[in-house]
Amino acid sequence: MVVYYTHITNLLPTELENVELMRLPSVMREKTKRYINLKDRQGYWMGKILLLEGLINLDFPPDSLNWIHNSEFGKPYLDADVHFSISHSEDYVVCAISVKNPVGIDIEKIRSLVIEDYRSSFTEEEYKQVFESKNRLDSFFNFWTRRESVIKLDGRGFFLDPSAIIWDGSTAIIATKKMFTTPVAIAAGYSCHLAAENQADLDNLQLVQRFIGNRSIENDPPTSLGCPTRAR
């Protein structure tokens, strides 16, 4: 299991962005044009570039993004025995890639919000833990990204009722199926969680930073993190 990430430090000059966009299929380039917010636009296409570079590291051809389709629930998938999940928030983009086994990832910038407005999104026990924690915002986003990573792993998106998820520590149970989660330390001020069907995938997690727009490090090998700290 590899998690690639990049930091949107500054908006790329148009000429550099165009060079990167030419690596994407035409349908993805067209979708990029629909974004009004520049940072959201970069978050979208940078996620696809992270995926592409990860696939190339697995010896896939440069046009492998053409193999992406959507499931009946709208989840993107590859016509290959490789699974991926992409998320972005503010200045960070993450892409998890797993060989053979499904994966889900979610990242959110920890920011001020009215937690009470989201009460219906949590079970009574979850809301109680968030509301009674010493740092409510950290707790809120910890719960949020952990659950979202599981929902992405499940693949049904909005068709899955969050209340159907039963938690046993950091392990989610949907019906009789177990899904394991772990936090991923991307940057201070951000909450990120990864979900997998096998604990071994999380135990062998690798974290790789990419500097998009700088082709000189494309072939740098991943750095193994060993076993990350588990969510509580």
Protein Blocks (a to p, Z undefined) as FASTA:
>chain_A
ZZdddddfbacdfklmmmmmmmpcfklmmmmmmpmblmlmmmmmmmmmmmmmmmmmnopa
fklmmmpccdfkopacddbfbdcddddehjbccddddehiacdddddddddddfklmmmm
pcfklmmmmmmpmblmlmmmmmmmmmmmmmmmnonmmmlcfklpccehjaccehjaccdd
ddddfbghiacddddfbfklmmmgccddddehiaklmmpccddebjadddZZ
